[in-house]
Amino acid sequence: MAQDGQDPSRKAWAEYARRLRQFRMDQGLSQERLADRLPYSESAVGHVERLMRKPSEELTRELEKALGLQGQLLELLPEIHNSMGPKWFQEWPRVETLAHTIRTWEPLLIPGLLQTESYARQVFLGEPGATTDEAEKAVRFRIRRQAVFSRSQPPMYSTLIDESVLHRPVGGREVMREQLTKILQTLNPPYVTVRILPLSAGLTTGCLGAFEVATLLDGGPDHAYLESVEEGRVTNRAKTVQALIVRWEALSSMAYPVDRSRDTIREVMESYE
């Protein structure tokens, strides 16, 4: 619950309306003139700004295109539509949107912020008892989270991936080829770096599980997200976060540099052809 007692969904919607109004006015556009750039009516814009109708993803993408935005509206959609994932996870997407730096370690799967829709779908369908509708909802949420890379000030994102992840054919050869291609296209040092921890590193401190550490733009406390079999955990407990940073640095020291990691990813990608 928001600190002022307001429903978080309503609060995010109000922030969306405020941003939309501000971006529109900054460009000297009335609701009518903005609607001229959209496949939507003036009333559709007005209903969103007056909090009469929640914005859809389709409308939001059209608004961002018309206003030349880079994810400033899209990043609010998960919270507006109460699709922030399980309750224990809901704080982490908010941390991602406030982050200056995100460091991740993944020993089993491609990190969520780098996943394609096809890969993510296979991951969620792999959950025991998962339905197609549940998987699709989870995929949409995961892809929306990737809007953090479209921000005017995207986070510095540095991930370490165990080499075994590249060889695990989640969804088959075509899905993996598409997934590894996306990683190669996303690599953009120093903003996005992906480094591979080689199999030759043997048993490492990272075998205990995946985790992420985020440093916030506003100078707030560092946050961490830790995964487990049943559910994850978000914490800003200084002792825990610091221990994870030390573990990440230890893993980093064993990982290939960016250029060699890129070559490794490309070689495995080509093997899926």
Backbone bond lengths (Angstrom), bond angles and torsions (degrees), N, CA, C in turn:
res aa  C-N    CA-C-N  psi(-1)  N-CA   C-N-CA  omega(-1)  CA-C   N-CA-C  phi
1 M - - - 1.462 - - 1.519 109.42 -
2 A 1.304 116.97 140.66 1.463 121.17 179.58 1.511 109.41 -64.35
3 Q 1.321 116.51 153.99 1.444 121.61 -175.83 1.518 112.21 -61.70
4 D 1.325 118.93 -32.36 1.455 120.69 -178.04 1.523 111.93 -87.57
5 G 1.333 117.55 8.87 1.448 121.92 177.62 1.521 113.85 85.80
6 Q 1.330 117.61 -4.74 1.455 120.83 -179.03 1.523 110.15 -78.77
7 D 1.320 115.95 142.31 1.450 121.47 176.74 1.531 109.29 -56.96
8 P 1.363 118.88 128.25 1.468 120.92 -177.49 1.527 112.70 -57.85
9 S 1.341 116.87 -35.64 1.456 120.49 178.50 1.525 110.91 -62.70
10 R 1.322 116.15 -45.81 1.467 121.07 179.43 1.522 110.78 -65.75
11 K 1.313 116.34 -38.77 1.459 120.85 -179.70 1.535 110.88 -64.19
12 A 1.346 116.27 -42.46 1.462 120.55 178.69 1.527 110.35 -65.95
13 W 1.325 116.66 -37.97 1.466 121.47 177.67 1.526 110.85 -63.79
14 A 1.335 116.42 -43.06 1.465 120.47 178.01 1.528 110.87 -63.17
15 E 1.341 117.19 -37.60 1.456 120.67 178.11 1.528 110.39 -68.16
16 Y 1.324 116.84 -38.09 1.468 121.61 175.96 1.525 109.81 -59.42
17 A 1.344 116.29 -47.96 1.466 120.91 -179.07 1.526 110.83 -62.40
18 R 1.336 116.13 -40.12 1.475 120.12 179.60 1.526 110.53 -63.91
19 R 1.338 116.52 -45.56 1.467 119.78 -179.91 1.530 110.75 -63.88
20 L 1.338 115.87 -45.01 1.457 119.56 -179.25 1.522 110.58 -58.79
21 R 1.316 116.62 -46.23 1.463 120.98 -179.57 1.528 110.62 -61.88
22 Q 1.340 115.81 -42.68 1.462 120.21 -177.68 1.530 111.39 -67.23
23 F 1.344 116.57 -45.11 1.465 120.04 179.23 1.531 110.18 -62.44
24 R 1.320 116.59 -41.09 1.462 121.23 -179.95 1.527 110.73 -63.35
25 M 1.328 116.90 -47.22 1.461 121.12 -177.43 1.521 111.40 -69.21
26 D 1.340 116.68 -34.73 1.469 119.96 178.21 1.525 111.14 -60.13
27 Q 1.340 116.63 -27.79 1.462 120.53 179.28 1.523 112.15 -98.70
28 G 1.341 115.58 10.87 1.462 119.94 176.53 1.514 114.03 66.54
29 L 1.322 116.70 32.19 1.462 121.01 -176.58 1.523 111.36 -107.06
30 S 1.295 116.39 133.73 1.467 120.95 168.66 1.524 107.61 -81.40
31 Q 1.317 117.05 169.35 1.462 119.41 176.31 1.525 110.69 -59.85
32 E 1.329 116.17 -37.07 1.455 120.67 -179.59 1.521 111.61 -65.94
33 R 1.338 116.51 -44.33 1.466 120.02 -178.87 1.525 110.97 -69.16
34 L 1.337 116.91 -34.85 1.457 119.38 176.00 1.531 109.77 -65.43
35 A 1.328 116.43 -42.14 1.466 120.55 179.90 1.526 111.87 -61.05
36 D 1.345 117.12 -28.45 1.465 120.55 177.62 1.525 111.74 -62.41
37 R 1.328 116.42 -22.75 1.466 121.02 -179.89 1.533 111.69 -92.09
38 L 1.328 117.02 -0.73 1.460 121.43 -172.68 1.524 111.61 -119.93
39 P 1.326 116.62 156.33 1.472 119.75 169.84 1.527 110.37 -84.56
40 Y 1.329 116.09 33.78 1.461 123.09 -179.74 1.529 108.58 -134.12
41 S 1.322 115.61 161.03 1.461 120.93 -178.15 1.522 111.59 -83.68
42 E 1.329 115.24 166.23 1.466 121.14 175.08 1.518 110.52 -59.30
43 S 1.333 117.25 -37.71 1.471 120.16 -178.72 1.525 111.50 -64.12
44 A 1.335 117.89 -31.70 1.468 120.51 178.56 1.519 110.37 -62.39
45 V 1.347 116.02 -41.84 1.470 120.41 177.08 1.518 109.78 -67.01
46 G 1.326 116.91 -45.77 1.449 120.89 -178.01 1.514 112.91 -62.91
47 H 1.335 117.40 -39.48 1.462 120.68 179.66 1.523 111.89 -62.82
48 V 1.327 116.04 -37.92 1.469 119.42 178.54 1.532 110.29 -68.99
49 E 1.319 116.96 -45.22 1.471 120.15 -177.68 1.529 111.83 -66.51
50 R 1.341 117.44 -30.21 1.464 120.84 -179.52 1.527 112.08 -94.43
51 L 1.349 116.01 10.74 1.465 121.90 177.40 1.529 111.58 59.20
52 M 1.324 115.39 39.69 1.459 120.63 177.65 1.530 111.48 -100.51
53 R 1.332 116.67 -22.55 1.461 120.87 179.98 1.521 108.78 -148.11
54 K 1.342 116.20 131.30 1.456 119.22 179.53 1.528 110.31 -69.67
55 P 1.336 116.69 141.06 1.471 119.65 -179.13 1.528 111.40 -72.05
56 S 1.306 116.46 138.92 1.462 121.21 175.29 1.523 109.57 -86.34
57 E 1.317 116.21 167.38 1.460 120.02 176.89 1.527 110.52 -66.66
58 E 1.341 116.69 -37.96 1.469 120.40 -179.14 1.536 110.85 -64.06
59 L 1.340 116.55 -46.50 1.463 120.32 178.22 1.523 110.46 -62.53
60 T 1.318 116.52 -41.01 1.465 120.76 -177.96 1.523 111.25 -62.88
61 R 1.305 116.80 -42.19 1.471 119.78 179.31 1.528 110.59 -64.32
62 E 1.330 117.00 -38.89 1.459 120.28 177.49 1.529 110.73 -66.53
63 L 1.326 117.24 -40.12 1.461 121.12 178.22 1.525 110.86 -63.47
64 E 1.313 116.51 -43.74 1.468 120.30 -179.93 1.525 110.38 -62.78
65 K 1.328 116.43 -40.82 1.467 120.50 179.01 1.534 110.18 -64.88
66 A 1.333 116.55 -44.71 1.461 120.58 -176.94 1.522 112.18 -67.35
67 L 1.338 117.27 -31.96 1.463 121.65 -176.53 1.524 112.68 -99.26
68 G 1.337 117.37 -1.57 1.460 120.77 179.66 1.512 113.08 68.47
69 L 1.324 116.98 36.18 1.458 121.03 -177.64 1.519 110.95 -88.96
70 Q 1.325 115.04 170.81 1.460 120.58 -177.13 1.525 110.66 -133.50
71 G 1.311 116.57 53.68 1.457 120.35 175.42 1.512 115.74 96.32
72 Q 1.352 117.80 0.51 1.464 120.03 -176.48 1.525 112.96 -64.18
73 L 1.321 118.04 -26.76 1.465 121.50 176.45 1.527 111.19 -95.26
74 L 1.313 116.81 -40.04 1.462 120.94 -178.59 1.522 112.21 -58.35
75 E 1.328 117.36 -36.67 1.452 119.66 -175.71 1.526 113.21 -65.46
76 L 1.335 117.37 -16.67 1.461 121.18 -178.92 1.526 112.92 -89.97
77 L 1.328 118.35 -14.83 1.461 121.26 -173.43 1.527 115.07 -60.51
78 P 1.351 119.42 -43.98 1.466 117.90 -178.36 1.522 113.11 -55.87
79 E 1.329 116.76 -42.78 1.457 119.24 -179.11 1.525 111.01 -72.75
80 I 1.334 117.63 -35.73 1.469 120.53 178.60 1.524 110.68 -60.56
81 H 1.319 116.35 -40.85 1.459 120.70 -175.54 1.527 112.63 -97.80
82 N 1.330 116.17 15.43 1.467 120.79 177.72 1.525 111.86 53.63
83 S 1.333 115.17 39.15 1.466 119.52 179.96 1.525 109.98 -115.88
84 M 1.327 114.65 45.44 1.466 120.31 -176.88 1.520 112.39 -87.44
85 G 1.347 116.69 11.77 1.446 119.49 179.99 1.517 111.84 84.60
86 P 1.340 117.48 -170.56 1.459 120.88 -179.70 1.531 111.30 -57.04
87 K 1.325 115.73 153.65 1.460 120.59 -175.46 1.521 111.82 -55.95
88 W 1.344 116.85 -40.24 1.457 119.79 -177.67 1.535 112.50 -68.01
89 F 1.354 116.70 -17.85 1.468 120.58 -177.62 1.522 112.90 -97.35
90 Q 1.332 117.65 -14.83 1.454 121.21 -166.73 1.527 114.85 -59.97
91 E 1.310 117.54 -26.23 1.464 119.12 -179.51 1.530 111.73 -72.88
92 W 1.336 117.81 -28.52 1.461 119.81 -172.15 1.524 113.96 -66.75
93 P 1.355 120.98 -43.37 1.469 119.25 176.17 1.522 112.12 -57.75
94 R 1.332 118.45 -34.04 1.467 120.74 177.22 1.525 109.81 -66.94
95 V 1.337 116.28 -39.18 1.468 120.21 176.97 1.525 109.85 -61.87
96 E 1.327 117.25 -42.96 1.472 120.95 -179.42 1.526 111.46 -59.44
97 T 1.338 117.06 -40.12 1.470 119.63 -178.18 1.525 111.79 -70.92
98 L 1.336 118.25 -17.95 1.466 122.14 -179.06 1.527 112.27 -103.74
99 A 1.321 116.08 1.19 1.464 119.92 -170.82 1.522 113.26 -81.71
100 H 1.316 114.55 142.00 1.466 122.65 170.08 1.518 109.89 -91.13
101 T 1.345 116.18 -37.90 1.457 122.65 -178.41 1.522 109.13 -139.04
102 I 1.329 116.35 136.04 1.463 121.46 175.07 1.522 108.07 -127.66
103 R 1.323 115.93 124.94 1.461 121.62 176.28 1.526 108.55 -116.73
104 T 1.324 117.10 132.30 1.460 119.60 -177.07 1.526 111.08 -132.21
105 W 1.318 113.69 155.11 1.464 121.19 171.97 1.520 107.47 -131.24
106 E 1.335 116.91 131.62 1.461 120.70 -178.49 1.524 110.55 -136.50
107 P 1.342 117.79 111.26 1.462 120.59 -178.86 1.524 114.57 -93.37
108 L 1.361 118.22 -7.57 1.460 119.69 -172.07 1.521 114.69 -124.94
109 L 1.337 118.05 -33.41 1.462 121.63 -174.05 1.525 110.87 -138.15
110 I 1.335 116.58 165.04 1.461 120.90 169.66 1.530 107.27 -64.04
111 P 1.335 119.52 135.14 1.470 120.93 179.09 1.526 112.06 -56.64
112 G 1.334 116.60 144.74 1.458 122.13 -174.94 1.510 114.52 -55.10
113 L 1.336 118.06 -40.07 1.460 120.84 -177.23 1.527 112.93 -70.79
114 L 1.330 117.02 -8.46 1.465 120.80 179.15 1.529 112.29 -113.10
115 Q 1.318 117.84 -0.34 1.461 120.65 -174.96 1.528 112.57 -75.17
116 T 1.325 115.95 145.22 1.457 121.48 169.44 1.525 108.12 -80.79
117 E 1.328 116.03 165.99 1.465 119.87 177.29 1.527 110.55 -61.01
118 S 1.319 117.14 -42.82 1.467 120.70 -176.95 1.518 111.44 -64.23
119 Y 1.320 116.70 -42.53 1.464 120.96 -179.97 1.527 109.41 -66.72
120 A 1.335 116.85 -47.92 1.461 120.49 -179.71 1.526 111.00 -59.21
121 R 1.324 117.19 -39.94 1.467 121.13 -179.87 1.531 110.19 -59.95
122 Q 1.321 116.99 -43.18 1.460 120.16 179.39 1.531 111.35 -65.59
123 V 1.321 115.78 -37.04 1.465 119.78 178.47 1.534 110.39 -62.17
124 F 1.325 116.63 -47.58 1.470 119.75 -177.18 1.529 112.16 -72.03
125 L 1.329 117.82 -34.39 1.454 120.13 177.21 1.530 111.52 -69.37
126 G 1.331 115.93 -18.17 1.460 120.21 177.99 1.516 114.01 -76.80
127 E 1.350 116.90 -9.75 1.461 120.34 177.54 1.528 109.39 -70.83
128 P 1.335 119.11 132.37 1.469 120.90 179.20 1.532 111.37 -56.15
129 G 1.329 115.84 126.83 1.457 120.24 177.16 1.513 114.87 81.62
130 A 1.328 118.94 1.80 1.469 121.51 -177.51 1.524 110.60 -67.35
131 T 1.330 116.42 136.97 1.463 121.19 175.87 1.521 109.61 -96.28
132 T 1.321 115.93 163.20 1.463 120.20 179.13 1.522 110.76 -61.81
133 D 1.343 117.67 -42.20 1.465 121.14 -179.72 1.521 111.04 -62.71
134 E 1.315 117.16 -42.78 1.461 120.82 178.75 1.523 110.62 -63.62
135 A 1.318 116.09 -41.67 1.467 120.05 -179.80 1.520 110.77 -64.77
136 E 1.332 117.31 -43.25 1.460 120.13 -179.34 1.526 111.42 -64.34
137 K 1.311 117.33 -39.80 1.459 121.21 177.78 1.530 110.24 -62.45
138 A 1.334 116.31 -42.31 1.464 120.98 179.41 1.524 111.07 -66.53
139 V 1.336 117.02 -38.13 1.469 120.74 178.85 1.520 110.06 -63.34
140 R 1.334 117.26 -46.13 1.465 120.38 -179.91 1.522 111.18 -59.66
141 F 1.315 116.34 -41.10 1.458 120.54 179.02 1.525 110.72 -64.06
142 R 1.333 116.21 -43.92 1.474 119.45 -179.45 1.523 111.58 -62.82
143 I 1.323 117.42 -42.05 1.464 120.70 -179.29 1.527 110.33 -67.55
144 R 1.341 117.74 -37.84 1.465 120.17 177.65 1.521 111.00 -62.37
145 R 1.321 117.61 -35.42 1.469 120.27 179.14 1.522 110.87 -60.00
146 Q 1.321 116.88 -29.06 1.459 120.57 -177.74 1.525 112.77 -68.92
147 A 1.340 116.58 -6.35 1.465 120.54 176.27 1.520 111.86 -63.20
148 V 1.342 118.34 -15.71 1.471 119.58 178.58 1.524 110.61 -60.11
149 F 1.346 117.54 -27.39 1.461 120.24 -179.92 1.523 112.08 -76.95
150 S 1.347 117.16 -11.57 1.465 121.54 179.73 1.519 112.04 -96.91
151 R 1.326 117.56 0.40 1.454 120.61 179.33 1.518 110.34 -64.13
152 S 1.340 115.37 157.74 1.458 119.28 176.18 1.523 110.56 -63.19
153 Q 1.341 116.87 -29.48 1.468 122.42 174.50 1.525 108.23 -125.71
154 P 1.329 117.45 79.86 1.470 119.79 -178.32 1.516 110.93 -68.04
155 P 1.326 117.52 155.60 1.457 119.92 178.41 1.522 111.61 -71.19
156 M 1.318 115.60 154.34 1.460 120.65 169.32 1.525 105.75 -77.09
157 Y 1.318 116.38 117.88 1.464 121.25 -172.73 1.521 109.33 -115.90
158 S 1.328 116.29 118.81 1.462 120.70 -178.11 1.520 108.66 -129.07
159 T 1.327 116.63 116.51 1.452 119.74 -177.16 1.520 111.88 -121.44
160 L 1.307 114.78 145.18 1.459 123.28 174.23 1.524 106.99 -111.49
161 I 1.324 116.88 130.16 1.465 121.73 -178.40 1.523 109.05 -126.18
162 D 1.315 116.03 132.88 1.458 119.29 176.46 1.529 109.66 -67.47
163 E 1.306 117.23 140.14 1.469 121.25 -176.41 1.527 112.35 -58.97
164 S 1.324 117.62 -30.22 1.461 120.98 -179.87 1.517 112.07 -60.49
165 V 1.346 117.61 -28.04 1.467 121.64 179.79 1.516 110.57 -60.82
166 L 1.339 117.23 -37.81 1.461 121.33 -178.37 1.519 111.37 -65.81
167 H 1.320 116.63 -29.27 1.467 121.35 -175.18 1.523 112.43 -94.37
168 R 1.320 118.24 -5.12 1.462 121.14 178.61 1.530 107.90 -84.26
169 P 1.338 119.66 108.31 1.475 121.90 -170.69 1.529 112.95 -78.81
170 V 1.311 116.58 67.12 1.465 121.37 178.22 1.529 109.25 -62.05
171 G 1.328 117.14 117.00 1.458 120.84 179.37 1.513 115.24 80.30
172 G 1.333 118.14 -2.61 1.459 120.36 178.93 1.515 113.40 99.23
173 R 1.315 115.75 -179.84 1.463 122.51 -171.63 1.531 112.34 -65.08
174 E 1.325 117.22 -42.66 1.465 120.07 -176.60 1.530 111.06 -65.62
175 V 1.337 115.84 -42.65 1.468 120.17 179.18 1.519 110.16 -63.43
176 M 1.322 116.95 -42.11 1.454 120.37 -178.37 1.525 111.53 -69.46
177 R 1.324 116.89 -38.05 1.476 119.39 178.35 1.531 109.98 -62.69
178 E 1.344 116.12 -43.38 1.458 120.17 178.00 1.532 110.64 -63.97
179 Q 1.335 116.14 -40.61 1.457 120.29 -177.87 1.527 111.83 -65.46
180 L 1.304 116.97 -46.53 1.463 119.73 -178.52 1.527 111.28 -69.73
181 T 1.335 116.62 -31.62 1.462 120.08 174.46 1.523 110.05 -61.92
182 K 1.329 116.60 -42.90 1.459 120.08 179.44 1.516 111.17 -61.14
183 I 1.315 117.11 -41.69 1.465 119.66 179.22 1.518 110.45 -60.83
184 L 1.313 117.29 -44.90 1.463 120.58 179.38 1.526 111.14 -61.93
185 Q 1.332 116.65 -36.42 1.460 120.52 179.48 1.524 112.04 -74.05
186 T 1.330 116.20 -28.82 1.464 121.27 -177.58 1.520 111.97 -80.45
187 L 1.325 116.85 -27.64 1.461 120.80 -179.00 1.526 110.66 -54.73
188 N 1.315 116.24 121.80 1.461 120.81 -178.11 1.521 109.33 -152.35
189 P 1.346 117.27 69.89 1.466 119.31 -179.14 1.524 110.93 -57.28
190 P 1.341 119.35 143.72 1.459 125.66 2.24 1.520 113.75 -90.65
191 Y 1.345 118.29 2.53 1.459 119.57 -175.47 1.524 112.84 -71.71
192 V 1.330 116.80 -43.59 1.463 121.16 177.94 1.519 108.36 -128.96
193 T 1.318 116.29 118.13 1.465 120.43 176.93 1.523 108.87 -125.42
194 V 1.323 114.68 139.47 1.466 121.98 176.76 1.514 106.57 -126.35
195 R 1.318 115.86 122.43 1.469 119.32 178.49 1.518 109.42 -124.96
196 I 1.307 114.88 142.92 1.461 121.83 -174.77 1.529 110.26 -100.56
197 L 1.324 115.17 131.22 1.461 120.74 173.37 1.525 107.30 -89.57
198 P 1.335 118.82 113.04 1.468 120.53 -172.48 1.522 112.70 -68.01
199 L 1.318 115.30 153.09 1.461 120.49 177.08 1.521 111.23 -59.95
200 S 1.332 115.40 -27.99 1.464 119.69 -179.30 1.523 113.04 -65.34
201 A 1.338 116.94 -12.77 1.468 120.01 177.68 1.515 111.31 -67.88
202 G 1.352 116.35 -18.12 1.452 120.21 177.85 1.523 112.58 72.38
203 L 1.311 116.69 -153.71 1.462 122.10 179.45 1.523 108.94 -71.59
204 T 1.322 116.79 123.57 1.459 120.45 -176.58 1.511 111.25 -123.16
205 T 1.332 114.82 170.36 1.457 121.21 176.35 1.516 111.62 -63.27
206 G 1.348 117.27 -16.67 1.458 120.85 -178.97 1.512 114.48 -82.43
207 C 1.324 118.06 -7.97 1.451 120.35 -177.85 1.523 112.31 -68.11
208 L 1.315 117.18 -13.08 1.459 120.76 -177.47 1.521 112.85 -76.00
209 G 1.337 119.10 -15.19 1.457 119.54 177.28 1.510 114.03 146.30
210 A 1.347 115.24 164.75 1.466 122.18 -178.94 1.522 110.66 -79.15
211 F 1.342 114.81 153.52 1.462 119.59 174.94 1.522 109.47 -159.54
212 E 1.338 114.82 162.59 1.462 122.28 176.37 1.517 108.57 -136.42
213 V 1.336 115.49 148.17 1.465 121.82 176.35 1.519 108.36 -130.36
214 A 1.326 116.73 131.21 1.462 121.48 -177.69 1.522 110.77 -122.78
215 T 1.334 115.34 133.90 1.459 123.00 172.36 1.519 107.55 -103.60
216 L 1.338 117.59 128.91 1.454 121.27 -171.11 1.523 113.06 -88.23
217 L 1.343 114.59 151.43 1.461 121.50 179.78 1.521 112.17 -63.39
218 D 1.343 117.30 -37.17 1.459 120.92 -173.07 1.521 113.14 -85.25
219 G 1.320 116.63 7.34 1.458 119.32 179.57 1.512 114.10 80.02
220 G 1.335 117.07 9.61 1.455 120.83 177.45 1.523 110.67 -67.85
221 P 1.337 116.96 177.61 1.464 119.80 -177.20 1.522 112.37 -65.70
222 D 1.321 116.47 145.12 1.457 120.45 174.49 1.526 109.39 -61.18
223 H 1.327 115.60 145.70 1.455 121.42 177.79 1.524 109.81 -120.18
224 A 1.321 115.45 154.71 1.457 120.60 177.53 1.518 109.93 -134.70
225 Y 1.318 114.51 149.59 1.458 121.58 174.05 1.525 107.60 -123.55
226 L 1.332 116.26 126.54 1.457 122.05 -179.14 1.516 108.77 -118.68
227 E 1.324 116.86 135.27 1.454 121.15 179.02 1.519 110.84 -96.33
228 S 1.353 114.57 151.44 1.460 121.24 172.88 1.522 107.61 -143.37
229 V 1.323 117.36 -179.93 1.458 120.67 -175.60 1.523 111.38 -63.85
230 E 1.328 118.09 -46.70 1.463 121.74 -175.08 1.522 112.93 -88.01
231 E 1.328 116.56 -46.40 1.456 120.32 -178.19 1.525 109.82 -158.37
232 G 1.333 115.69 161.42 1.461 120.02 179.36 1.514 110.95 -95.33
233 R 1.318 114.55 -174.88 1.466 119.93 -178.99 1.523 108.94 -147.15
234 V 1.330 116.55 133.87 1.456 122.85 174.95 1.512 108.03 -107.15
235 T 1.329 116.64 131.93 1.453 119.95 -177.86 1.525 110.98 -146.33
236 N 1.331 116.15 150.74 1.467 120.69 170.62 1.531 109.62 -119.91
237 R 1.323 116.02 19.28 1.469 121.37 177.32 1.523 108.26 -64.05
238 A 1.316 116.39 117.86 1.466 122.27 -171.27 1.525 112.86 -55.57
239 K 1.320 117.39 -42.48 1.465 120.69 -177.44 1.529 111.02 -64.07
240 T 1.332 116.58 -41.54 1.468 120.87 179.90 1.523 111.00 -67.93
241 V 1.335 116.34 -46.00 1.460 120.53 -178.75 1.527 110.78 -62.35
242 Q 1.312 116.50 -43.63 1.462 120.14 -179.44 1.526 111.22 -63.53
243 A 1.324 117.12 -38.54 1.467 120.35 178.76 1.527 110.61 -64.04
244 L 1.331 116.81 -36.97 1.458 120.57 179.19 1.525 111.53 -71.29
245 I 1.326 116.76 -36.13 1.469 119.93 176.75 1.528 109.90 -62.96
246 V 1.322 116.45 -42.70 1.469 120.84 177.69 1.526 109.98 -61.32
247 R 1.341 116.02 -41.78 1.465 120.07 179.50 1.532 110.24 -65.89
248 W 1.346 117.13 -40.77 1.458 120.36 179.01 1.527 110.82 -62.65
249 E 1.329 116.82 -42.01 1.468 120.40 179.58 1.524 110.80 -64.08
250 A 1.334 116.94 -36.88 1.467 120.29 178.09 1.524 110.44 -65.02
251 L 1.315 116.77 -42.65 1.458 120.54 177.55 1.530 110.87 -66.64
252 S 1.320 115.97 -39.64 1.461 121.31 -179.95 1.525 111.37 -59.30
253 S 1.311 115.65 -37.19 1.469 119.57 -177.89 1.525 112.12 -67.56
254 M 1.357 116.92 -19.97 1.461 120.80 -179.94 1.526 112.57 -98.07
255 A 1.338 117.71 -9.12 1.459 121.33 -175.03 1.524 111.71 -81.29
256 Y 1.341 115.10 155.31 1.455 120.29 173.91 1.537 109.47 -64.98
257 P 1.337 117.72 151.97 1.473 119.45 170.88 1.528 109.85 -66.06
258 V 1.327 116.14 169.12 1.469 120.88 -173.91 1.527 112.00 -58.03
259 D 1.325 118.04 -46.95 1.470 120.24 -176.29 1.526 111.87 -61.92
260 R 1.328 117.00 -44.74 1.464 119.27 179.96 1.530 110.33 -69.27
261 S 1.326 116.47 -34.58 1.467 119.85 176.78 1.522 110.17 -62.93
262 R 1.334 116.39 -41.91 1.464 120.49 178.43 1.529 110.49 -60.34
263 D 1.325 116.40 -43.23 1.465 120.17 178.96 1.524 111.25 -63.56
264 T 1.323 116.36 -39.72 1.470 120.77 179.40 1.518 110.78 -63.95
265 I 1.334 116.43 -44.67 1.467 120.83 178.81 1.535 110.18 -61.99
266 R 1.320 116.13 -42.68 1.469 119.77 -178.94 1.534 110.78 -65.18
267 E 1.335 117.48 -40.71 1.471 120.28 179.64 1.528 111.13 -62.64
268 V 1.339 116.46 -42.54 1.464 119.14 -179.86 1.527 110.03 -69.36
269 M 1.346 116.12 -39.19 1.473 119.97 177.69 1.522 110.44 -57.62
270 E 1.329 116.29 -45.11 1.470 120.23 -178.50 1.527 110.81 -66.51
271 S 1.329 117.32 -28.91 1.453 119.44 178.84 1.527 111.70 -67.79
272 Y 1.324 117.42 -24.39 1.461 121.29 177.86 1.521 111.67 -77.40
273 E 1.307 117.76 -10.96 1.467 120.69 174.94 1.527 110.21 -80.87
